[in-house]
Amino acid sequence: MYRYFIAILAMSIIVEAAVAQPQTVTAIRFQGSQPDGSTVLSAEELLSAMKIRVGSSFDEEQLRQDAEAIQHLYERKGYPLARVIGFDRQPDGTLIVRIAEGRISGVRVTGNRRTRSSAILRNLQLRPGEIYSLPKLQRERERLGRLSYLKDVQIAPEPADELGQVLVNIIVDELNTTQFAAALGYTSRRGLLGYLEFSDANLLGGGQSLQLQWQRGTFYYDGGPDEGEQRQAYLLRYIDPGLTRWNLIAGVIAYNLQSVFRPSFSETDITLRTFERRQGYTLLFGKEWNDRLQMVATFRNDWVDYDDAPAYLLSFGQKALNRGRVVAAGIQMQYDSRDNRLNPRKGIWLLGGWEYAQHPWGSDFAFDRATLDVRGYWHALDGGTFALRTVAGFSTKDLPLSEGFWLGGFDLRGYEFDQFRGDRMVLLSAELRVPVLEGIQGVVFLDAGDAWRRGDSLRLNAGAGVGVRFFSPFGAIRLDIAAGRRKVFTYVTLGQSF
């Protein structure tokens, strides 16, 4: 009996001694805030911040230091709300590190008066339940900054009711999206002359855009009537970028242009395109795949002629060859990472398009044409911006006049409007934009490009100059003075050049 008592006592002493010894870590696992319990950072990253390793003894002080190191790692990665809320020791020696990474409880829009909150939230990829991430919030801010109806966007977190959760407050400053431009005159013989344009980039509070244009003028040319020839131009454009919750895009453009529409006041001579008559419509339907990429299918039905062009610009036979209906289908892809659509300072904008016309569709012309327009923006010294644009176009067939590539004027400054024409085209433009005063920007630019026919060779035509941008409540007003190979031109119009 005594020996049994001694054995039991010895066993108890051994067990107590074993319990008193520090346990060894056999495994380390992390439990985060993701729905499946995982963490937004990899286990390898989290282990690299810890001193405790598999095979180490449990050390309360070291675990406290490791908790601080993990939280600092989260902060460097852009997760400032993450906290280590506990260490659990399992009987088998497994160490479980429990981390509350900071969850978004809700998203709220404030500061909007005209724009619907649903329209702003539609452009966000941020959702309640996600982990609060500063890099992602910055991307969301840039995404909203590209909307044409917002002037500024700030994103601020607010404490939520539950510990470790935040309410994301999106504070917006809306732009005045309604623009109106006019230059009117009156003569007893001709009546009202001039130019009117109305546009709104947020017509119904959901990003819908409407544009109305009217122009009426008189111009003189050799062989024309002594009192000059009068022309008018009408254009209507409506696009809805947010149809249904699938972000479908639909739009219509209708026009009756008795001459090429130029929303400008410039020194230029009469060109062949002055006599182009075009009436018809274009339908658009597509989808915005994400915040930067959208694809749109187009269908165009136009009637075009140059019947009023004088003989020294176009012969009777050429008029007949370039008169008819254009029925064409196409597709456009747009990528936009600019920080601001109206006055970008960084990012890339890309537009690629392809259009195809065939006789069986009712078209009098058969052709294909492809274009690519790429624009980049980078920060420059003293708050300036360096902007670069490259445009290329080509066709595998001879294009009618109405579908050819034309250069000169606003795009290739320092030359006549539409001075160069062809089945192929290339354009390079560079601008240095520097703020001068509040709301005023100075510009130095260089353009080079050409449009040429198949069989001819490329000959770059260069133009350079200076300009000023006045940012008014109704949009940017642009004044450019450019010198080309032989003449100096002045251009006054709306908006940035690109």
C-alpha positions in Angstrom: 0.0 0.0 0.0 2.8 2.4 0.9 4.6 1.6 -2.3 1.4 2.4 -4.3 1.1 5.8 -2.6 4.8 6.6 -3.3 4.2 5.7 -7.0 1.1 7.9 -7.3 2.9 10.8 -5.6 5.9 10.5 -7.9 3.7 10.5 -10.9 1.9 13.7 -9.7 5.2 15.4 -9.2 6.3 14.4 -12.8 3.1 15.6 -14.3 3.2 19.0 -12.5 6.8 19.4 -13.6 5.9 18.7 -17.2 3.0 21.2 -17.0 5.3 23.8 -15.5 7.7 23.4 -18.4 7.2 25.9 -21.3 5.2 24.3 -24.2 6.7 24.1 -27.6 5.0 25.7 -30.7 4.3 22.9 -33.1 2.4 25.0 -35.8 1.3 28.6 -36.4 -2.0 29.4 -38.1 -3.6 32.7 -38.8 -7.4 33.5 -38.5 -8.5 36.6 -40.3 -11.6 38.5 -41.3 -12.2 37.0 -44.7 -15.5 35.0 -45.0 -13.5 31.7 -44.9 -11.4 32.9 -42.0 -8.3 33.6 -44.1 -6.3 36.8 -44.0 -5.7 39.4 -46.8 -1.9 39.0 -46.3 -0.3 35.6 -47.0 0.9 33.4 -44.1 4.5 33.8 -45.4 4.3 37.6 -45.0 2.8 37.3 -41.5 5.4 34.8 -40.4 8.2 37.0 -41.6 7.1 39.7 -39.2 7.2 37.3 -36.2 10.1 36.1 -34.0 8.1 33.1 -32.7 8.8 30.1 -34.9 7.7 26.5 -35.0 9.9 24.8 -32.3 10.1 27.9 -30.1 8.7 28.1 -26.6 5.7 30.1 -25.8 6.8 33.5 -24.6 4.1 36.0 -23.6 6.4 39.0 -24.0 7.6 37.9 -27.4 4.0 37.3 -28.5 3.1 40.8 -27.5 6.0 42.1 -29.6 5.0 39.9 -32.5 1.5 41.4 -32.3 2.9 44.9 -32.7 5.1 43.8 -35.6 2.1 42.2 -37.4 0.1 45.4 -37.0 2.9 47.5 -38.4 3.1 45.1 -41.4 -0.6 45.6 -42.0 -0.2 49.4 -41.8 2.7 49.4 -44.4 0.5 47.3 -46.7 -2.4 49.8 -46.4 -4.6 48.2 -43.8 -4.5 50.7 -40.9 -7.4 49.2 -38.9 -5.9 45.7 -38.5 -5.3 44.5 -35.0 -4.1 41.2 -33.4 -6.9 40.4 -31.0 -5.6 37.3 -29.4 -3.3 34.2 -29.4 -4.9 30.8 -28.8 -2.9 27.8 -27.7 -4.2 24.4 -28.8 -3.5 21.2 -26.8 -1.3 19.9 -29.6 0.9 23.0 -29.5 -0.6 24.9 -32.4 -0.6 28.7 -32.1 -3.6 30.4 -33.6 -3.1 34.2 -34.2 -6.5 35.9 -34.4 -6.5 39.1 -36.5 -9.3 41.6 -36.9 -8.4 43.3 -40.2 -11.0 46.1 -40.2 -14.2 45.6 -42.1 -16.3 48.1 -44.0 -19.8 48.1 -42.5 -21.3 50.5 -45.1 -20.7 53.1 -47.9 -22.4 56.5 -47.8 -22.4 59.3 -50.3 -22.6 63.0 -49.2 -22.2 66.3 -50.8 -24.2 65.4 -54.0 -27.1 67.6 -54.8 -27.9 66.8 -58.4 -26.2 63.5 -58.9 -28.1 60.4 -57.6 -26.2 58.5 -54.9 -27.0 55.3 -56.8 -25.1 56.6 -59.9 -22.0 57.2 -57.8 -22.2 53.9 -56.0 -22.7 52.2 -59.4 -19.2 53.3 -60.4 -17.6 51.8 -57.2 -16.2 48.4 -56.7 -16.1 49.0 -53.0 -18.7 46.9 -51.1 -19.8 46.5 -47.5 -18.1 43.6 -45.8 -14.8 44.1 -47.5 -11.5 44.7 -45.7 -10.7 48.4 -45.3 -7.7 49.1 -47.6 -6.1 52.4 -48.3 -4.7 51.5 -51.7 -8.1 50.3 -52.8 -9.8 53.5 -51.5 -7.3 55.5 -53.5 -8.2 53.6 -56.6 -11.8 54.2 -55.9 -11.1 57.9 -55.5 -9.3 58.0 -58.9 -12.2 56.0 -60.5 -14.8 58.6 -59.3 -12.5 61.4 -60.3 -12.8 60.3 -63.9 -16.5 60.9 -63.9 -17.3 64.0 -66.0 -19.8 65.3 -63.5 -17.6 65.3 -60.3 -15.0 68.0 -59.6 -13.4 66.4 -56.5 -13.8 63.3 -54.4 -12.7 62.7 -50.8 -13.1 59.4 -49.0 -13.1 59.5 -45.2 -13.7 56.6 -42.7 -16.0 57.0 -39.7 -16.3 54.6 -36.7 -19.1 52.2 -37.0 -21.2 50.7 -34.3 -19.2 47.6 -34.0 -15.6 47.5 -32.9 -13.1 47.1 -35.8 -15.6 48.3 -38.5 -15.8 51.6 -40.3 -18.4 53.4 -42.4 -16.8 54.8 -45.6 -18.1 58.3 -46.3 -17.6 59.4 -49.9 -17.7 63.2 -50.0 -18.2 64.6 -53.5 -18.0 68.1 -55.0 -20.0 68.2 -58.2 -19.1 70.1 -61.4 -21.4 72.4 -63.2 -22.1 70.0 -66.0 -24.4 72.3 -68.0 -22.5 74.3 -70.6 -23.7 76.8 -73.0 -21.8 78.6 -75.7 -23.0 81.2 -78.2 -21.8 83.6 -80.8 -24.7 85.3 -82.5 -25.2 88.0 -85.1 -28.0 89.4 -87.3 -28.2 90.9 -90.7 -31.3 92.2 -92.5 -30.6 90.0 -95.5 -29.5 86.8 -93.9 -31.3 86.9 -90.5 -29.8 85.1 -87.5 -26.2 83.9 -87.9 -23.8 82.3 -85.5 -23.2 79.3 -83.3 -25.1 77.8 -80.4 -24.2 74.8 -78.3 -25.8 73.3 -75.2 -24.5 70.3 -73.4 -25.0 68.5 -70.1 -22.9 65.6 -68.9 -25.2 64.7 -66.1 -28.7 65.4 -67.5 -30.8 63.2 -65.2 -28.4 62.8 -62.3 -27.0 59.5 -63.5 -24.3 60.5 -65.9 -26.5 60.8 -69.0 -25.1 63.2 -71.5 -26.9 65.4 -73.9 -25.4 67.6 -76.6 -27.2 70.0 -78.9 -25.4 72.1 -81.6 -26.6 74.6 -84.2 -24.5 76.6 -86.6 -25.5 79.0 -89.3 -23.2 81.1 -91.4 -22.4 82.6 -94.7 -19.1 82.0 -96.6 -17.7 83.3 -99.9 -15.7 81.4 -102.5 -14.7 81.7 -106.1 -17.6 81.1 -108.4 -20.2 81.4 -105.6 -23.0 83.8 -105.3 -22.1 87.5 -104.7 -24.0 87.6 -101.5 -22.3 84.4 -100.3 -23.6 81.0 -99.6 -25.5 80.2 -96.4 -25.2 76.9 -94.6 -26.6 75.4 -91.4 -25.6 72.4 -89.2 -27.6 70.6 -86.5 -26.5 67.8 -84.2 -28.1 65.9 -81.3 -26.2 63.4 -79.1 -27.6 61.5 -76.2 -25.8 58.7 -74.3 -26.9 56.8 -71.2 -23.9 55.0 -69.6 -25.7 53.2 -66.8 -28.7 51.2 -68.2 -29.7 48.5 -65.8 -27.4 47.1 -63.1 -25.2 45.4 -65.8 -23.8 48.9 -66.8 -25.1 48.7 -70.3 -24.4 51.7 -72.6 -26.9 53.0 -75.1 -26.9 56.1 -77.2 -28.1 57.9 -80.4 -26.5 60.6 -82.5 -28.6 62.4 -85.1 -27.4 65.1 -87.5 -28.1 67.1 -90.5 -24.9 68.9 -91.4 -24.9 71.1 -94.5 -21.2 71.6 -93.9 -18.7 70.1 -91.5 -19.6 71.3 -88.1 -16.8 73.4 -86.4 -17.5 74.6 -82.9 -14.8 77.3 -83.2 -13.8 80.7 -84.4 -10.7 80.4 -86.6 -8.8 81.9 -89.4 -9.2 79.4 -92.3 -10.0 79.2 -96.0 -12.8 77.4 -97.8 -11.9 73.7 -98.1 -13.6 70.8 -99.9 -15.2 69.6 -96.6 -16.9 73.0 -96.3 -19.3 71.6 -99.0 -19.9 68.2 -97.4 -23.5 67.5 -96.7 -24.2 64.7 -94.3 -27.5 63.6 -92.7 -28.3 60.5 -90.8 -27.9 58.8 -87.4 -25.6 56.6 -85.5 -26.7 54.0 -82.8 -24.5 52.8 -80.0 -24.9 49.9 -77.7 -22.3 48.4 -75.4 -21.2 47.6 -71.9 -18.8 48.9 -69.3 -16.8 45.9 -68.2 -15.1 47.6 -65.4 -14.2 51.1 -64.2 -11.6 51.5 -67.0 -12.7 49.4 -70.0 -15.8 49.6 -72.1 -16.8 48.2 -75.5 -19.5 49.6 -77.8 -21.0 48.4 -81.0 -22.1 51.0 -83.5 -24.4 51.2 -86.5 -24.3 54.2 -88.9 -26.7 55.2 -91.6 -25.7 58.4 -93.5 -26.5 60.1 -96.8 -23.5 62.1 -98.0 -22.8 64.3 -101.0 -20.5 67.1 -102.3 -22.9 68.4 -105.0 -22.4 72.1 -104.1 -18.6 72.0 -104.3 -17.3 74.3 -107.1 -15.6 72.6 -110.1 -12.1 73.8 -109.2 -12.4 71.7 -105.9 -14.3 68.7 -107.3 -15.2 67.6 -110.8 -18.7 66.5 -111.8 -17.5 62.9 -112.1 -15.9 62.9 -108.6 -19.1 64.3 -107.2 -21.0 61.4 -108.6 -18.5 58.9 -107.2 -18.7 60.3 -103.7 -22.4 60.7 -103.5 -24.5 58.0 -101.8 -25.6 56.2 -98.7 -23.1 54.9 -96.1 -24.3 51.9 -94.0 -21.6 50.7 -91.7 -21.3 48.6 -88.6 -18.4 48.9 -86.2 -17.0 48.3 -82.8 -15.1 50.6 -80.4 -13.0 49.8 -77.3 -12.1 52.4 -74.8 -9.6 52.2 -71.9 -9.4 55.1 -69.5 -7.1 55.4 -66.5 -7.0 59.2 -66.3 -7.3 60.9 -63.0 -9.6 63.5 -64.4 -11.5 63.6 -67.7 -11.6 67.4 -68.2 -8.0 68.3 -67.2 -6.0 65.1 -66.7 -2.6 65.1 -65.0 -1.8 61.4 -65.1 -3.1 58.2 -66.7 -3.8 56.8 -70.2 -6.7 57.1 -72.5 -7.0 54.7 -75.4 -9.7 54.4 -78.1 -9.6 51.8 -80.8 -12.2 51.4 -83.5 -13.0 49.4 -86.6 -15.8 50.0 -89.1 -17.0 47.9 -92.0 -19.5 48.7 -94.8 -20.9 46.4 -97.5 -23.2 46.8 -100.5 -25.6 44.0 -99.4 -26.5 46.1 -96.3 -27.7 48.9 -98.5 -24.5 50.9 -98.6 -23.4 52.5 -101.8 -19.8 52.2 -100.6 -17.8 49.2 -99.5 -14.8 49.8 -97.2 -13.2 49.1 -93.9 -11.3 51.5 -91.7 -9.4 51.1 -88.4 -8.2 53.9 -86.0 -6.2 53.9 -82.8 -6.0 57.0 -80.6 -3.6 56.8 -77.5 -3.1 59.7 -75.0 -0.8 59.7 -72.0 -0.4 62.2 -69.2 2.4 62.7 -66.7 3.2 65.1 -63.9 5.8 67.8 -64.8 7.7 70.3 -62.7 5.9 73.2 -60.9 2.6 71.5 -61.0 2.6 71.2 -64.8 1.5 68.3 -67.0 3.2 66.7 -70.0 0.6 65.3 -72.5 1.4 63.1 -75.4 -1.0 61.9 -78.2 -0.5 59.3 -81.0 -3.2 58.6 -83.6 -3.0 56.2 -86.5 -5.6 55.1 -89.1 -5.7 52.9 -92.2 -7.9 51.2 -94.6 -7.3 48.2 -96.9 -9.4 49.9 -99.7 -9.7 53.3 -101.3 -12.0 55.3 -99.1 -14.7 57.7 -100.4 -14.2 61.4 -99.4 -16.7 61.2 -96.6 -14.9 58.3 -94.9 -11.3 59.3 -95.5 -8.8 60.6 -93.0 -8.5 64.3 -92.9 -5.9 66.3 -91.0 -5.3 70.0 -90.4 -6.8 72.5 -88.0 -7.5 71.6 -84.4 -5.6 68.3 -84.6 -2.6 69.3 -86.8 -2.3 73.0 -85.8 -0.5 75.4 -88.1 -2.3 74.2 -91.2 -5.6 74.7 -93.0 -8.6 72.8 -91.8 -8.6 69.4 -93.5 -5.5 70.3 -95.6 -4.4 66.7 -95.8 -6.5 63.7 -96.9 -5.9 60.0 -97.5 -6.6 56.3 -96.8 -3.8 56.3 -94.1 -3.1 58.8 -91.4 -0.6 59.4 -88.5 -0.6 62.2 -86.0 1.8 63.0 -83.1 1.1 65.8 -80.6 2.9 66.8 -77.5 2.0 69.6 -75.0 3.5 71.0 -71.8 0.7 72.5 -69.7 1.8 74.8 -66.9 -0.5 76.6 -64.4 0.0 80.4 -64.7 -2.7 81.9 -62.4 -5.8 80.4 -60.7 -8.0 79.0 -63.5 -5.4 79.9 -66.3 -3.0 77.4 -67.9 -0.3 78.2 -70.4 0.6 75.6 -73.1 3.5 75.0 -75.4 2.8 72.4 -78.1 4.2 70.6 -81.1 2.2 68.7 -83.7 3.3 66.5 -86.6 1.3 64.3 -88.9 0.1 63.4 -92.4 -2.7 61.8 -94.3 -1.8 60.1 -97.5 -3.2 57.8 -100.2 -2.1 54.3 -100.9 1.0 54.3 -103.0 2.1 57.7 -101.8 4.8 58.1 -99.1 4.5 59.5 -95.6 5.6 63.2 -95.2 5.4 64.5 -91.7 4.1 68.1 -91.5 5.1 69.9 -88.3 3.5 72.8 -86.5 4.3 74.4 -83.2 2.9 77.1 -81.0 1.7 78.4 -77.7 -1.8 78.6 -76.1 -3.8 79.5 -73.1 -6.6 77.6 -71.3 -9.2 79.5 -69.3 -11.1 77.3 -66.9 -14.5 78.9 -66.5 -17.6 77.6 -64.7 -18.8 76.6 -68.1 -15.8 74.7 -69.1 -12.3 75.3 -70.5 -11.9 77.9 -73.3 -8.9 77.2 -75.5 -6.9 79.8 -77.5 -4.0 78.5 -79.6 -1.6 80.3 -82.0 0.3 77.9 -84.2 2.9 78.2 -87.0 3.1 75.6 -89.7 5.2 75.4 -92.8 3.9 78.6 -94.4 1.3 80.4 -92.2 0.3 81.3 -88.7 -3.2 80.3 -87.5 -5.3 81.3 -84.5 -7.8 78.8 -83.0 -10.5 79.6 -80.4 -12.7 76.8 -79.2 -13.9 74.8 -76.1 -12.0 72.2 -74.1 -8.5 70.8 -74.0 -7.0 69.8 -77.3 -6.7 66.2 -76.0 
